[in-house]
Each structure stands twice: as C-alpha cells, then as structure tokens.
Amino acid sequence: MLITHLGRAPQIAHGTRVAPNATVCGDVTIGPNCSIGFGAVLVAESAPIRVGANCVIMDTAVLRGVRGHPLSLGNNVLVGPRAYLTGCEVGDDAFLATGVTVFNGAHVGCRAEVRINGIVHLRTRLEDDAIVPLNWIAVGDPARILPPDAHEAIWAIQEPLDFPRYVFGVERPLPGQTFMPHVMPRYASFLARSHVDDTETEDGSRQAVNP
C-alpha cells in the first residue's frame, strides 16, 4: 500500500517490487531494482526516507524517518526480516541481518555487517567494513562493539548520548521517576494529528527515480 502523507506521495522506481501488504508512507523514494517484502513498513513520519538501487528490505522490517533524522540506505543494502531502523544512515553494500536495530542519528558504514539481533545505538558511528557480532551492541562515536553482558561499559558510553533529550526533548528522570506520562500523550497526539489526512496513493506514482 502506498500512502500520501502530509501531501507527499512515495516515489517508486520502475522495476522495484513492493509486496501487496507492505506499507510505504509519505516522502519515501525507492530506487530501481529493489524489493520491499511482505509486511514491511517504510514511513516518512516527519523526515524523508531515501533508498538506493538494488536494495532488499525483507518481510516485516520497519524503517522510519523521524523529525531531524532522515533515513537513508545506499546501494546494494540488505535489511533483514524484523529489522528496525529509525532516523539513521546506512552506506553502500551494508548487510543488516534479521532483527537488527539501528537508532536515531546512527551511521552504518559501507560494507559493514550487523549480524542477527545486533544493535547500533543512538548517535553511534560504525565505520566502513565493521562487524557487529550476533546480539552485540555498537555504541559511541567512534563505535565500541561490546557483548550484551557488558552492561556497565555500554551504559558508560550510552548515558552521555542522552536518549531522553535527543529523542523526546526531555530531561532524564531521577531514579524511581519516569517521563512516560509526560511524553506519551504528546507523542500519541502528534502521530494522530500528522496522519489524519493520509490517503491511499494509486500505484501510478511509480516513475524513474535516480537513487
């Protein structure tokens, strides 16, 4: 399904396959010879998505462009099933396996591999040719690549990256407190308002697109 969002319709290059139950919403440009799998979701929520040529986005992957953080994939990129990418930049020839998560402001270098269930954290820069092993976490700029049980080392890098302020614009709560009652009503209202005028787009939006 192709959806016009905030007046912007997806642009899909000739020769690119979009599965019948995939959703492509808003200011999304997909280059030639790509495949968007069953149940995949590409939504330019409040920033664009740009996908290069010869990319495969597999079943149930989710890609989101968010305010201040467009999402871009280079050429020849694979995004595995159940992957979740938001507001990040992925270089040419990168391999993102099943269940990979890449967060806002992150950069995945050319030819990098993030293996099954790997994480590239907020504002992290993963260099060209880097490898994130199964279940490991890349965090920081430049990235340190750490095992999931290295919680203290991960947190020492992650805490100054300041997820609450960077993503939601709020202070980190004190121990025993939470920002959820403050942030979630505002966030839900924003999403509801921004999608109220969405309309399904005819498949005729396919055209020649330069990645």
N, C-alpha and C positions, 0 to 999 in steps of 0.2 A: 504494500500500500504506500503510495506517495501522497504526502500531506503538505499543503501550503500552510505555513506558519509565519505570522507577523508579516504577511504579504510576500514571503519568499518561497518559491517552489523549488524542489530538488532538481538538479540538472544531472542527468544520467547519460553517459556517452553511449553511442551506438555500439552494440556488441557486448554490453555489460548485462549480466543476468541478475535480476532481483527476484528472489523466491516469492511466490504469491502471498505468503503470510509474513514476510519481512516488512518492517516499517521504516520508511525514510522520510524524515520530517524537517521541513524548513530549509535553511540556507546550506544545503549539502550538495557538493559537487563530487561526482564519482567519475574517474577517468575510464579509458577504454579497456576492454578485455578483463573486467573484474567479475567476481562472483560474490553475491550477498546471499547468505544461506537462510534456510528456514528459521523463522522466529527471531532473526537478527533485528536489532533496533539501532538506527542511526538518527539521533535527534539533535538538531542545532537549537538547543534550548534558548540560549541568549548569546551565542557566538557560533561562527560557522564551522563546518566540517569540510575538509578537503582530502580526498582520497586519490592517489596517483593511479598509474596504469598497472595492470596485471596483479591486482591485489585480490586476495581471497579472505573474505570475512565469513567465518563459518557459523554454523547454526547456533542461535541463542546468544551470540556475542552482543554486547551493548557498547555503543560509542556515543559520547555526549560532548557537544561544545557548550561551554558554560561561560558566564559573564567574565570577561577579562582573560579567558583562556580558550582560544580556538583549538580545535583538534585537527591535526594533520598527519596523514600517512604518506610516506614516499612511494616509490615504485617497487613492485615485487615484494610486497609485505604480506605475510600470513598472520591473521588474527584467529586464534583457535576458538573452539566452542566454549561457551560460558565465560569468555574473557570479558573484562570490564575496563574500558578506557574512558577517562574523563579529562578534558582540557589539557591534552598532552601533545607532544611532537614525537613522531616516530620516523626515523631515517630510512633510506632505501635498503631493501634486502633484509630487513629485520624479520625475526621469527618470534612470535609471541604465542606460546603454546596454550593448551587447554587450561582454563581457569586463571589465567594471568590477570593481574590488576595493575593498572598504571594510573597514577593520581595527577591532580591539577598541577600544572607548571613543570611536570617532569619532561625530560628529554631522553629518548632512547636512540642511541647512535646507530649509524649504518652497520649492517651485518651483525648487530647484536642479537643474542638469543636469550630470551627469558623463558625458562622451561616450566613444566607443569606447576601451576599454583604459585609461581613466583610473583613477587611484589616489587614494583618500582614506586617508591614512596613520593609524597608531596615534595615538589621543588628539587627533585633529585636529577642529577645528570649522569647518565650511563654512557660511557664512552663507546666509540666505534669498536666493534669486534668483542665487546664484553659478553660474558656469560653469567647469568643468574641461575644457579642450580635449582633442582626441584625443591619447592617450598621455601627457598631462601628469600632474603629481603635486601634490596638495594636501597640505600638511604644516604642522602647528603650530596654535596657538590664540591668536589668530585665524589662519586658514589663509593661508599664502602659496601661490600657484599657480605652479608652475615647470615649465619644459620638462625632458624626461628627460635632456638632456645637461648640466644644471646640477648635476652630482653634488656638488660641494663645497658649494654653497649648500644643497642638500637635506640633506646629511649634517650640516651645522652646526646645522640645526634638529632633524633626526631623532635624532641621538646622545643629546641630553639627554632625549628621550622614553623612552629606556631599554627597548627591546623585550625583551631577555632577562629583566630583572627583572619588567616589567609583565605579560608573558605566561607566563613559565615560573618566575619566582621565583628566578632565579639571577643571579650577577654576570656582566657581560660578560667573556668570556675575553680574555686577553692576546694580542697578535699571535702567530700560529703555534700557538695553542691552540684548542680547541673544547669547547663544553659538550655536544655531541651524545651521547657515550657515557654521560653522567650523566643527561641529561633524557629521551632517547628510551625507554630501558627502563621508566622510571617512567610516562611518558605512555602507552605502549602497554599496560602493565598496568592502568592506570586505565581506559582505554577498554574493555578486555576485561572487567574486573570489572563496570563500570557497565552493560554491555549483555547480560550473561549471562542475565538473566531476561526479556528483551524478548519480547513476544508480539504476533502479528498481531491487530489490532483489527477487529471487524466494522464494516461501513460504517454500521451503525446509530448510530454516535457523532455523526452529523450532527444538528444541532439549531439552534435560533435562537440566534445569537451577536451580541451588541452589540459593534461594533468600538470 
